[in-house]
Amino acid sequence: MWFCGLELVSRPGVFIVRPETEVVVAAAIDALRAPSRGISGPEAEADGLGVGDGLPRADSPPAAGRSQTGSSVTPLPTVSPAAPLVVDLCTGSGAVAAAVATEVPRARVVAVELEAAAVELARENCERLVPGRITVVHADATDPATLSRLDGRVDVVVANPPYVPAGAVEDVETGRYEPSTALYGGGDDGLAVPRAVIARAEVLLRGGGVLVMEHDPGQSAALCQAALGAGFRQAATGQDLAGRDRYLRAVR
């Protein structure tokens, strides 16, 4: 499976990222490269900051002070003003996290996923493509306790949550391989999970931080309203290459 120029491993039981999601990645990268961040591209890695500084490898052994979810203990990156902090909620196979880390080498990336099979695959993909750069956390992306140590410190949250409305079941090209929990967002409108992701992102982000979240073309107005209601200062809709409303961009 190819995504944003990266070859990823895919397996039955794990969400298959769609080509449309590449515009979501591009919007997240643009937010990271904004003048206020002082990042202009991959060459920014050559500033003397080691790409792994403060960011343990996915296979690092547990140590004190690390975030714990269930029975597993996961290291979180050290927050540094010199390097942007990105959180990828509902990472699935790790495609979005790997693409962002590849294009913005100074970024420290934390990816969150609920499904165990997807967590395993995301760790495999991320370690192969950008070794030591991404921390994959097995947790519920909408739980206030998830990554609570990073509350108010994140520069960009990017998310491709389950958002398919229940009434659109017959329009989804899923084949036989993807779990329904990775597709359907809850309720007839599919907005339960996206709204919860917005609420969590608002707490994770610093002032001026940006949320970029994929959604169904028919959900744009409702999600802009949800973002403003959750406390974001600005909310707008971005389009995919076919001109369809595809993602929310909200500024805290």
C-alpha positions as CSV (number, residue, x, y, z in Angstrom):
1,M,0.0,0.0,0.0
2,W,1.4,3.4,-1.0
3,F,0.5,6.6,0.8
4,C,2.2,10.0,0.4
5,G,5.1,8.3,-1.4
6,L,5.6,5.8,1.4
7,E,5.1,2.0,1.1
8,L,3.2,0.7,4.1
9,V,2.3,-2.7,5.2
10,S,-1.5,-3.4,5.3
11,R,-3.3,-6.4,6.9
12,P,-6.9,-7.6,7.2
13,G,-8.5,-6.2,10.3
14,V,-6.8,-2.8,10.1
15,F,-8.2,0.3,8.4
16,I,-6.9,1.0,4.9
17,V,-6.0,4.7,4.5
18,R,-7.6,6.3,1.4
19,P,-5.9,8.5,-1.1
20,E,-8.2,11.4,-0.1
21,T,-6.4,11.5,3.3
22,E,-3.3,12.8,1.6
23,V,-4.8,16.3,1.6
24,V,-5.3,16.0,5.3
25,V,-1.6,15.2,5.8
26,A,-0.7,18.2,3.5
27,A,-2.8,20.5,5.7
28,A,-1.2,19.3,8.9
29,I,2.3,19.7,7.4
30,D,1.4,23.2,6.2
31,A,0.4,24.1,9.8
32,L,3.7,22.8,11.1
33,R,5.6,24.8,8.5
34,A,3.7,28.0,9.3
35,P,6.0,31.1,9.8
36,S,5.3,31.0,13.6
37,R,6.9,27.6,13.8
38,G,10.0,28.6,11.7
39,I,10.0,25.3,9.8
40,S,10.5,25.4,6.0
41,G,10.8,21.8,5.0
42,P,12.8,18.5,5.5
43,E,16.1,20.3,5.3
44,A,15.2,21.8,8.7
45,E,16.5,18.7,10.3
46,A,20.0,20.0,9.9
47,D,19.7,22.4,12.8
48,G,21.7,20.2,15.2
49,L,18.6,18.8,17.0
50,G,18.8,15.0,16.9
51,V,15.5,13.6,15.4
52,G,15.3,11.2,18.3
53,D,16.0,13.7,21.1
54,G,13.6,13.0,23.9
55,L,11.6,10.6,21.8
56,P,12.2,7.0,22.8
57,R,11.9,4.3,20.1
58,A,8.7,2.3,20.0
59,D,10.5,-0.7,21.4
60,S,12.1,1.2,24.3
61,P,11.8,-0.6,27.7
62,P,9.5,1.0,30.3
63,A,10.8,3.5,32.7
64,A,9.6,5.8,35.5
65,G,7.4,8.7,34.5
66,R,5.9,7.2,31.4
67,S,2.3,7.2,30.5
68,Q,0.4,4.0,31.2
69,T,-2.6,2.7,29.5
70,G,-4.0,-0.6,30.7
71,S,-1.2,-3.0,31.3
72,S,1.2,-1.4,28.8
73,V,3.5,1.5,29.6
74,T,4.4,3.8,26.8
75,P,7.1,6.5,26.7
76,L,6.1,10.0,25.7
77,P,8.3,12.6,24.0
78,T,10.0,15.4,25.9
79,V,8.4,18.7,24.9
80,S,10.9,21.0,23.3
81,P,10.3,24.6,22.0
82,A,12.7,23.8,19.2
83,A,10.7,20.9,17.8
84,P,6.9,20.9,17.1
85,L,4.8,18.3,18.8
86,V,2.2,16.4,16.8
87,V,-0.5,14.0,17.9
88,D,-2.1,11.7,15.4
89,L,-5.4,10.5,16.9
90,C,-6.9,7.3,15.5
91,T,-3.7,6.5,13.6
92,G,-4.8,3.1,12.2
93,S,-1.8,1.7,10.3
94,G,0.3,4.7,11.2
95,A,0.2,6.1,7.7
96,V,-0.6,9.7,8.6
97,A,2.0,9.8,11.5
98,A,4.7,8.3,9.2
99,A,4.0,10.8,6.5
100,V,4.1,13.8,8.8
101,A,7.3,12.6,10.5
102,T,8.9,12.1,7.1
103,E,8.1,15.5,5.8
104,V,8.9,17.4,9.0
105,P,12.0,15.7,10.5
106,R,12.1,18.0,13.5
107,A,8.6,17.0,14.6
108,R,8.0,14.8,17.5
109,V,5.0,12.6,16.8
110,V,2.7,10.6,19.1
111,A,0.2,8.3,17.4
112,V,-2.9,7.0,19.3
113,E,-4.9,3.9,18.3
114,L,-7.5,1.8,20.1
115,E,-7.5,-1.4,18.1
116,A,-4.7,-3.8,19.2
117,A,-4.1,-5.2,15.7
118,A,-3.8,-1.6,14.3
119,V,-1.4,-0.7,17.1
120,E,0.9,-3.6,16.2
121,L,0.8,-2.7,12.6
122,A,1.3,1.1,13.2
123,R,4.4,0.3,15.3
124,E,5.8,-1.9,12.6
125,N,5.2,0.7,9.8
126,C,6.5,3.6,11.8
127,E,9.7,1.9,13.0
128,R,10.5,0.7,9.5
129,L,9.8,4.1,7.8
130,V,11.0,6.6,10.4
131,P,12.8,4.6,13.1
132,G,12.8,6.2,16.6
133,R,10.7,9.1,15.5
134,I,7.1,8.1,16.5
135,T,5.6,6.9,19.7
136,V,2.6,4.7,19.2
137,V,0.2,4.6,22.2
138,H,-2.5,1.9,22.6
139,A,-5.4,4.0,24.0
140,D,-8.8,5.5,23.4
141,A,-8.2,8.8,21.5
142,T,-11.3,10.4,23.0
143,D,-10.5,9.5,26.7
144,P,-9.4,12.7,28.6
145,A,-6.8,10.6,30.4
146,T,-5.0,9.7,27.1
147,L,-1.8,11.7,26.8
148,S,-3.0,14.0,29.6
149,R,0.6,14.9,30.3
150,L,0.7,16.7,27.0
151,D,-2.5,18.8,27.6
152,G,-2.0,22.3,26.4
153,R,1.4,21.6,24.8
154,V,0.7,20.1,21.4
155,D,1.2,22.2,18.2
156,V,-0.8,20.1,15.7
157,V,-3.4,17.4,16.2
158,V,-4.2,15.5,13.1
159,A,-7.0,12.9,13.0
160,N,-8.8,10.5,10.7
161,P,-11.4,9.2,13.1
162,P,-14.3,6.9,12.3
163,Y,-16.9,9.2,10.7
164,V,-19.1,7.2,8.3
165,P,-22.8,7.8,9.0
166,A,-24.9,4.8,9.7
167,G,-27.1,5.6,6.7
168,A,-24.2,5.6,4.3
169,V,-23.3,1.9,4.9
170,E,-24.0,0.8,1.3
171,D,-21.9,3.6,-0.1
172,V,-18.7,2.6,1.7
173,E,-16.1,0.7,-0.3
174,T,-14.7,-1.4,2.5
175,G,-14.4,-4.9,1.1
176,R,-14.4,-7.5,3.7
177,Y,-11.2,-6.5,5.6
178,E,-11.8,-3.5,7.7
179,P,-13.4,-3.4,11.2
180,S,-16.6,-1.5,11.5
181,T,-15.2,0.3,14.6
182,A,-12.7,2.0,12.2
183,L,-15.4,3.2,9.9
184,Y,-18.6,4.2,11.6
185,G,-18.5,7.3,13.7
186,G,-21.5,6.6,15.9
187,G,-25.2,7.7,15.5
188,D,-27.1,8.2,12.3
189,D,-24.9,11.2,11.4
190,G,-21.6,9.5,12.2
191,L,-20.6,12.5,14.4
192,A,-20.2,11.0,17.9
193,V,-16.5,10.1,17.5
194,P,-15.5,13.2,15.5
195,R,-17.1,15.4,18.2
196,A,-15.3,13.6,20.9
197,V,-12.0,14.0,19.0
198,I,-12.6,17.7,18.7
199,A,-13.1,18.0,22.4
200,R,-9.9,16.1,23.2
201,A,-7.9,18.0,20.7
202,E,-9.0,21.3,22.2
203,V,-7.5,20.3,25.5
204,L,-4.3,18.9,24.0
205,L,-3.5,21.9,21.8
206,R,-1.6,25.0,22.9
207,G,-3.0,28.4,22.2
208,G,-2.7,28.9,18.4
209,G,-2.4,25.2,17.9
210,V,-4.2,23.6,14.9
211,L,-6.5,20.6,14.6
212,V,-6.8,19.0,11.1
213,M,-9.5,16.3,11.0
214,E,-10.9,14.3,8.1
215,H,-14.6,14.0,7.8
216,D,-17.5,13.0,5.5
217,P,-18.4,15.7,2.9
218,G,-21.8,16.1,4.5
219,Q,-20.4,16.8,8.0
220,S,-18.5,20.0,7.4
221,A,-21.0,22.5,8.8
222,A,-21.8,20.5,11.9
223,L,-18.1,19.9,12.7
224,C,-17.2,23.6,12.2
225,Q,-20.0,24.4,14.7
226,A,-18.7,21.7,17.0
227,A,-15.2,23.1,17.0
228,L,-16.3,26.7,17.7
229,G,-18.6,25.4,20.5
230,A,-15.7,23.4,22.0
231,G,-13.5,26.6,22.3
232,F,-11.6,26.8,19.0
233,R,-11.2,30.4,17.8
234,Q,-11.5,29.6,14.1
235,A,-12.9,26.7,12.1
236,A,-12.9,26.2,8.4
237,T,-13.4,23.4,5.9
238,G,-10.8,22.1,3.4
239,Q,-11.5,20.3,0.2
240,D,-10.0,17.2,-1.4
241,L,-8.7,17.1,-5.0
242,A,-12.2,16.3,-6.3
243,G,-13.5,19.5,-4.7
244,R,-15.5,17.7,-1.9
245,D,-15.5,19.0,1.7
246,R,-12.9,16.7,3.3
247,Y,-11.4,18.1,6.5
248,L,-11.9,20.5,9.4
249,R,-9.1,22.9,10.1
250,A,-9.6,24.6,13.5
251,V,-7.3,26.9,15.4
252,R,-7.4,27.0,19.2
